[in-house]
Amino acid sequence: MSDLAPHERANREFWDREADRYQAEQAVRAAWGVWSLPEEELDVLGDVAGKDVLELGCGAAQWGIALARRGARVVGLDVSERQLEHARAALAEAGLDFPLRCAGAESVPLPDASFDVVVSDWGATAFCDPYAWVPEAARLLRPGGLLAFSGATPLSWLCLNAEGNGWDARLNMDSFGLGRLDRPDGTVEFALPMGEWIRLFRSHGFAIEDLLELRPPEGATSTFRDERGLAWARKWPLEQIWKLLKR
């Protein structure tokens, strides 16, 4: 992994250090976003039976295990070797086996046109440069393949408070130039304004199938967000899912 970009190395160091705590504390399961909205309700991926699926930022393989049980041929990729150790343990417990690769999403060591679906739920797509990982996803997908990923909305970045731990009902950041956020914990995250996302997708042969702006239900709970975050997300979209088709 010597070819990792500096921000990928910083994110790898964070997740290697924090993987045990994260997996112990977070109620992570195969559902979308920080409020775990069920795939059965959102139907983002559709029928995955018999399809080759790559998860970018698989963590402990919760999504991969769920998709494998639905008949998908899964490959899990994560930049953190410690996260993948949790994934191997989870696979053994589930009685399943599929490939796990330790690599960044900006340079994936897998052949062109290998997958029918590339998926990431607040995974590598949130921690990698879109101008690097989007063309990689396009390279890895077959014609007609699906790219589906969730992450923060541009609006949630603009309303992030000065401490970086909550959201205000006002704009605290410029929209022009939005792209990279260096967090106090050492991680680096990425997001783009809507127009930049659209131009980037189109330039790499993607057609936009849908954009879901997720609203948590009343009384939703999350191990990732507190009640203030829930109240904000009930008024404005905090997270979104892009659903794209490779031409």
N, C-alpha and C positions, 0 to 999 in steps of 0.2 A: 504493500500500500504506500510505497514511497512517492507515488505520483499524486497523492492527495493534495488538494489546495490547502492553504493555511487555515481557512475557515472550516474545512472538513476535518483537519487534524484537531482543531480546537473542539469541535463537536464530538469527535471520537473520544478524546480524552475525558470530556464531560460524561458521556454515556458509559464509558468503561468504569468511571468512578461512581456513577450514580445508579447504575443498572439494578443492583441488589435492592437498594432503598425503593426505587421506582416500582419494581415488580412486586415488592412486598406491600407497598402502601396504596398503589393505584388499583382501582377496580377495573382493570382493562379487560375488555372482551371484544369480540368481533362485531362491532356496531360503529356507526359513523359519529365522529366528532366527540366533543368533550362531554356531551350529555347522552352518549351511547344510543343514538337513534337507530332502531333496528333496520338492517338491510331488507328484511321482509316487508317493511312498510315503505321504504324509499325506493326499492327496486332499482338501484343504480347499476348493478352489474348484470342483472338478468340471470339466465340459466348458464351456469359455468361448467356443467357436466361435459367432460371430454375436451375441455379447452386448456391451453397452456397459459398459466397465470404467473406473472412476476410481481412480487410485492417489494416495493422500495421502502426500506426502513421497517423491517418486519418485527423488530423487537423480539418478544418471546413467542412469536409465531401464532398468536391468537387468531388473527385473520386467516393465515395460511391453513391452520388446522380446520377451521370452519369451512373454508372453500374446498379443501381436500375431501372432507366428508360429503360435500355436495358433488363430488365427481371430478373436480379440477385436478390437473397436473400442475403442481405448485413448485415454484422456486422462491425461496426467501432470501433477501439481500439486506445486510445491515453493515454499517461502518464500524460498529462496536462488537468486538469479539466477546465481551462479557455478556452483552445482550443475546448473542447467538448461543452462548452456553445455557442460558435460560431457555432458549428455543429448543435446543437439543433435549433438555430434560422434559420439556412439555410434550415434545413429539414422542419420546419414550413412554411417558405416562399415558398418552392418547393411543398408543399402539400404532403410530403412523411413522412414515419415513419419507421425506422429500429433501432435495438438495438445499443447503444453506451456504451462502457465499458471503464472505467478509470483504466488502468493497464499498466505495462511495458511489452514489447515483450519478455523478458527473462523468464517470468513465467506467462503464460496466463491463466486466470481462466475460461477456456472453455474445454469441453470434448474432448477426443481423437477422431480422424477421423471424425471431424465435418464439414469439408470444402472440396470443390472441387478446390478452388482457394485461395491462399494466395498472396496478392499483397502489394507492398510498393514502392511508388515513392519518393525517397529521404526522407523517413519517418523514422519509428523506426529502420529499418535495418541499417541506417547510424549512429544511436546514441546508439546502443546496441552492446554488445560483441557477435561477430559471433559464438563463441563457446558455447554461451547460447541460442541465438535466433534461430539458424539453427536447432538444435534438437527439439526446440519447434515447429517450422514450420512443421518439419517432423511428429511430434506427432499429430498435428492438421489436417493434410491432409489425405484424403482417398487415397488408392492405385490408381495410375493413375492421381492423382491431380497435379495441376500446382502451382509452386512457381515462381513468377516474381517480381524482385525488381531492382531498379535503385540506383545509387550512384556514388561516385568518383572512378576513375580508380587509380590503384597503381601509374601509371606514374604521374598523377596530384599531388599526395602527394609528390613524389620524387622531383618534380620541383617547389614546393611551396616555395616562397621567405621567407626570414628571418622574415618579418613582418606578414606573414601568410595571406596576403590580395591580393595576385597575384601570377603569375607563371613566371618563367624564362625559357630560352632556355638552361638550364644546370641542372644537378642533384645536389640538395642541401641537400639530406637526404639519409641515408643508406637504401638499400632495405631489407637486412637481419635484422630481428627484427621489420619490419614494422607492425603496428597493432593498436596503439592508439595515438590519437592527442588531447591534452588538449589545448583548445583555450583560448585566453585572455578574451573572453566574459563569460567564465565559463562553456561552453558546452564541452562535450567530444564526439569525433567522432571515428569511427573505420573503418579500411580497412585492407585487407590482400594482400600479393603477390598472383599472379595467381595460383601457385602450391599449396599454402595453401588452397585457396578457393576450388580447385578441390578435394583435399584429404578430406576436411571437408564435402563437398557435398556427395562424394561417401561413406564416413563412416556412413552417416545417410540415405542411401538408395535413393539418388537422381541420376538421369541420366541427363546429360547436354543436353538440347535440342538446345540451341543457346546462343551466347554471342554477343550482339549488342554494338559496340563501336560507340557512337553517335557523329556525326559531324553536327554542326548547319549550316543551309543554309547561304549563303552570305547575309549580311545585317540584320541578325536576331537580335532581341532585347530581352532583358530580364530584369526583375526587380531584378534579383539575381546577374547578372554579368555585368561588364562594357565593353567598347570597347576593352580594353587590354585583358580581359578574352575571348572575342569572337575571337580576332586575334589568341590567343594561341590555342583555341579549334578548329580553322579551320586547324591547322597544326598537332596537336596531340590530341588523345582522352582524354577529360576532364571527361566525364561521360560514364557510361555503364549500360546495362540492362542484367541481368542474367535471363535465362528462363530454368527452371528445372522441371523434371517430377518425382514424387514419385513412386518408384517401388512398 
